[in-house]
């Protein structure tokens, strides 16, 4: 689904996400095609790494709680599924996302670098969860995942921001974005400058630029539908 009218929005108080031993049949049945495609992708973008990722295969939102079940697979299979248009495969692209909100009411987003799989796209700091986000009790800690991605992609520690309670869930077909708002005491321009300064310390940062979005007039075609849907509702509330 790509039409904005097809995108659903939910507010939840908490998450209950588990990881089980389910095998992804898509990754098994199309292994040779997947490996061939990923070899091509790595040839074009050598920075791509075929690590392990966690993909959601079932979920429900009931009584203010999002419950989900995740399986473990390889990034090559996930990338192939995306490149082939996300065909029905009993899986969801579910990830945590950090919406950085400045003191003067603007959101700060990053433009993906040319070396990344989604080069040129404009996102909140986000990333597919991986095994490092699994707690000792076997549950997926998406809050930890979001804070990790926030620091890795912007250099901002979550302790320097104030997290709003709850989560916003954006469902766009097989895409499920789980968004946490982080408020800064800094206004947009100095906050952007701080993030850009942080990026200069990285050898190969995920973001090549930081965009400031103050209203729907600042939207860009390279922003995904879930990003625009979230900000549209937030700006309307403001």
N, C-alpha and C positions, 0 to 999 in steps of 0.2 A: 504494500500500500504506500502510495506516495502523496495522495491528496491530503491536504491539511484537515479536511472534514472527516477523514477516516482515522485520524489520530485521537486516541483516548487518553484522558488525564485522570489520575487518581491521587489522592493524598492519603498517606498512611502514617501511623505513629511509630511502627517498628517493623523489623524484618526477621524472618525465621527461615534461614537458607541452609540446606544440608547438602552434603556431597556423598554420592553413593557409587557403587561399582558398575553401574549401567555402562554398556559398551555402545558407541555410536556406530550404527550399522552403515551409515553413509561413508564414514572414514574407512571401514573395512572393505566394503563392496567396491569402492572406486579408488582403491589405494594406488594402483599404477597410474591412473590419470592424475591423481592428486600430486604424486611425486614428480611427474613430468612437468606439470604446471608450476610447481614450486621451484623447480630447477630453473625454469625460465624467469620467474619472478626474482629469484636471487641473482640471476645474471644481470638483470636490469637494475636491481637495488640490493647490492651486496650486504647492506646493513640488516636485512631481514633475517630473523633467527627463528628456527623451528623449535621453539620451546613448548612446554605443556601449558594448556589453558583450561579453564573451567567454563562449561557451556550449560545453560539451563535447559532441561528437557521437560519440565512440568512446573506449573505454578498456579496459585489462586490468591485473590485478594478478598479477604473476608474480615469484617469487624475491625477495620483499621490496621490489619496485619497482612503483609505480603509474605506468603509461604512459597518456597521454591525448592526444587531438587536439581542438583547440578551433577554432571558427569565430567570426567577428565579426558581430554583428547589432545592432539598436537595442533600447533598453530597452522601448519601447512594445510590440514583438512579444513580448518575454519576459514583460512584465506581463500581456498578453492571454492568453498560453499558461497562466500561473498562474491567472488569474481564471476561465478556462474549464475548470479541473480537470486541467490538464496532460495533454491528450489525446496519444495516440501521435504523435510528431513527429520521431523520430530525434534527440532531444536530451536532455541531462541538465542539471539544475540543480546544477552543481558549483561550490563556493566554499570558500575558506579560512576557518577560524574559530579564534579565540584563546581558549582555555580558561584563564582567570586563576585560579590556585590560591594561596590565602593561606598564610602560614606555619603557621596553626593548622588547615589541612586543609579549608577551605571554598572553594567555587567562587563567583565573582562574575559575575552575569549582568545584562544591561541590559533594561529594559522600553521597547519602542519607543514613540516619541512619537506624538501624535494626528495630526501632519502627514505621517507616513510611510505607505507602502503597506501595511505589516504592523503597523499601530497596535495596541498592547496586547500583542503577542506578546513573549515573553521569550526572549532569545538570549544566546549568547556574542557578543562583538564579531565581526562577520563582514560579508562583502559579496561580490557577484558581481564577479569580476575584470573589468578594463577594459583598453583599449590601453596605458595608462600602466604596466601590469605586464609588458609584453613587453620582454624583453632585446634587446640589439643583435643577437644571434644568432638571433632569431626565436622563442626559447623563452619560455614563460610562467613567470614567477618568482612562484610562489604564496606563497613565504616572504615576499617583499617585499610582496605584496598583503595578507597577514595582518598584518604589522607596521604597514603603512599604516592599515588599518582599526582596529587596536588603538589607535593614536595618535589618529586622527580621532574615534573614538567614546568614548574614555575619557580622553584626554590623557596616557596612560601611554606613555612611550618604551620600546621593547623593551630598551634598554640598562639600564633600571632593574629588569629582570626576568631570570630565568634560564630559557632555553628548554630543555625536555626534548628529548633526541634522538628522531628518528623522528616518525612521524605516525600518527594513528588515522583510519581511513576508515570512515565510517558510510554504508551504502547502504540507502535506503528507497525502493524503486521508482526513479523518475526523479530522486530527490534523492540527491546524493553530497556529503557534508560531509567536508572534509579538515581535521582538527583538530590543532592544535599546542598543547601545554600550556606555559604560562608561569608559573613560580613566583615569588612575591614573598617578600621577607624580612619584610614587614609582616603582622600579623594582620588578620583580615577586617574588623573594625569601623573601625579607622583607615584601612585601604585603601579601604573604601567611602566614608568621609568625604573622602578625598583625591580620588577620582574625582568625587564630587558637587561638590566645590569647583571642579574642572577644568571641569565642565559649565556652571557659572554664567558662565564666560568666553565661552561659545559663544552666538551670537545665536539659533540654532535647532538645538540639539543633537539627535542621533538618539535618544538615550536620555532618557526622562523620569524614570527612577528606576533605582537599582541594587539588585538583590536578592542576599542572601547565602544560599547553600544549603549546609547542613552535612550533610544526610542526605536520604534519599528522603522523609522526613516533610515536608521543605520544598518538595516538588514542587508545581507550580501547573498547572492545566488549560491555561494559556496558553503553557506550554512545549511546543515541538515534540517529536515522538517521538524524533528523533535526539539531541536535547539530553538527554532523560531516559535514553535507552539508554546514552549515553556515561557520564553521572554514576553511573548504577546500577552499571556495571561497575567504575568507579574506586572507588566507596565500598566495594564488595564486596572489592576487592583490599586496601584499607586496613584 
